[in-house]
């Protein structure tokens, strides 16, 4: 297992490095055969008013899947403990899902209920960009089915997942709906207008 540890507003001392290595080796020991790389990002918020300012984020690359967890607390070592436990649970779920997949398959219609798309997706809200880009991330996007994207969404500890749809070769987003279930955002096919009005 290749382990990479980075720190933001914190020096990763030998003691911290050893602690992270020990906790994550224990968390992934039953999944060594499928785990290729583990990235750890430790950070401390400088603002004293921020609760849980010691954050630990772990990304595990396993058999082409990305499993991610993040935890924060008032103590860096406690955050490392929490995120290690969480990543172990997610790896266990991932392994169980792989085994279940061999037995049964899920149809896309059972996951996503197709509803008409309104003319404007933002309604009466005003689109706003954040004042600055905080972090850029780059990912390989191998084509996958909606079912595979849903599995990835459940592993990355986010409420959305962007992927390249195997059927259309377009970028789609699968997301957790506020009222339960999942939705998929797909680009609308162009009708030839180039002025942006639909």
VOSEBA-317171 format. One line per 10 residues: number of its first residue (from 1); for each residue z, y, x of C-alpha. Coordinates in steps of 0.05 Angstrom, whole numbers. Layout:
VOSEBA-317171
NUM	Z/Y/X; ...
end
This chain:
VOSEBA-317171
1	0/0/0; -21/67/28; 32/120/14; 19/195/20; 77/244/10; 67/319/4; 116/375/-8; 110/444/-41; 166/494/-23; 202/436/10
11	200/403/78; 191/328/72; 244/305/121; 247/235/149; 306/221/103; 266/243/41; 205/204/65; 246/141/75; 280/149/7; 213/158/-29
21	183/98/8; 243/54/-8; 243/72/-83; 168/66/-93; 162/1/-55; 215/-27/-102; 178/3/-163; 110/-27/-144; 132/-91/-110; 110/-135/-168
31	43/-99/-170; 25/-99/-95; -38/-140/-108; -68/-87/-153; -40/-23/-120; -84/9/-67; -55/78/-57; 5/119/-80; 6/196/-76; 73/231/-82
41	79/306/-93; 150/335/-87; 162/408/-106; 219/457/-115; 211/517/-161; 235/581/-126; 257/614/-191; 331/599/-199; 326/606/-275; 279/546/-282
51	317/484/-304; 299/418/-271; 267/455/-213; 263/393/-167; 200/356/-189; 171/290/-166; 101/271/-186; 72/202/-170; 0/179/-177; -14/105/-167
61	-85/80/-158; -89/8/-183; -153/-32/-193; -193/32/-206; -141/57/-257; -99/119/-245; -26/114/-267; 14/179/-263; 85/200/-278; 125/264/-267
71	199/278/-272; 243/337/-258; 318/349/-250; 369/391/-214; 368/344/-155; 308/319/-115; 336/249/-104; 351/242/-179; 279/264/-194; 253/211/-145
81	296/158/-180; 272/179/-249; 198/180/-230; 203/113/-194; 233/80/-256; 179/112/-300; 122/90/-256; 149/19/-254; 150/18/-331; 79/45/-334
91	54/-6/-284; 87/-61/-324; 52/-35/-388; -14/-32/-350; -8/-103/-325; 11/-128/-396; -49/-91/-424; -95/-124/-374; -69/-192/-395; -75/-175/-469
101	-146/-150/-458; -166/-220/-438; -142/-245/-505; -165/-191/-554; -210/-130/-555; -203/-67/-596; -260/-34/-633; -272/41/-625; -271/52/-700; -198/28/-702
111	-178/81/-652; -216/144/-671; -227/165/-742; -293/204/-746; -286/270/-782; -336/327/-788; -330/381/-734; -317/451/-760; -366/506/-740; -315/538/-695
121	-263/496/-659; -216/554/-645; -210/581/-716; -178/650/-719; -147/644/-650; -172/687/-592; -193/648/-531; -151/665/-471; -155/644/-398; -92/637/-356
131	-81/695/-308; -95/651/-247; -116/581/-229; -54/545/-206; -83/479/-183; -152/448/-177; -162/373/-183; -224/332/-169; -234/261/-195; -288/209/-193
141	-312/196/-264; -341/126/-269; -371/114/-338; -323/81/-387; -317/64/-460; -272/101/-509; -224/42/-508; -218/45/-432; -208/120/-435; -152/110/-486
151	-118/61/-438; -124/112/-382; -94/166/-426; -34/123/-439; -25/113/-364; -30/185/-338; 29/216/-375; -14/273/-404; -35/289/-475; -109/287/-458
161	-157/250/-412; -227/272/-392; -279/217/-379; -353/202/-374; -374/164/-437; -410/100/-419; -454/103/-481; -477/175/-475; -465/190/-401; -433/256/-424
171	-364/283/-408; -315/271/-466; -241/285/-476; -194/237/-512; -129/269/-535; -64/256/-572; -66/288/-641; -5/328/-663; 0/288/-727; -8/220/-694
181	-67/180/-669; -121/200/-621; -183/244/-623; -245/249/-581; -281/313/-563; -356/304/-550; -408/357/-534; -452/376/-593; -525/361/-583; -564/426/-570
191	-612/448/-625; -653/489/-576; -617/555/-585; -599/586/-519; -561/646/-547; -497/606/-558; -497/612/-634; -495/548/-676
end
